Amino acid sequence: MADSKRILVVDDAGLVRLYYRDILVRAGYAVDEALNGLEALEKLLAQPADLLIVDINMPRMDGVTFLKALRRQEGAVATTPAVMISTEAGAQDFDAAKVAGANYYLVKPVTEAVLIEHVALLCGPPHG
C-alpha cells in the first residue's frame, strides 16, 4: 500500500517485531523494522516514517540514545512521533523516555487495542 502511513518498529526481539507488524498491517499501516537504534536512524535518514515504535533495551544503540540522536537531526525527521514500549516500568524509565523525546511510553505487554489507539492518536488513520 503505497499511500499507507509508514511505521518503523525498532526492537531487537524478532517475535515482538512480528507481533507489532501483524497488528499494524491488519489495521492498514505499512511497516518497516529495525533491530536497534543505529539501524533505525540509518533507515529514517534514507526514508522518513510517520511514526516510530521503539524498545528501550537493544544492542548497539538503545531506544533512549536513538531518540536523542533522532531529535538532534535536521528537518522533519527530527519530529517524527515516537511511542516507546518497554518492560521497564520505573519512574526513571518514563522520565528518560520523555527527556529523549518520546510522545508516549507504554509498558509491555501491549494489547492490540492499546497499540492501535496510540498509533492513531499520533499519526492518524492508516490512509490519508
Summary of the structure (lengths in Angstrom):
residues: 128
radius of gyration: 13.2
end to end distance: 11.7
largest distance: 39.2
contacts: 415
relative contact order: 0.20
helix: 45%
strand: 20%
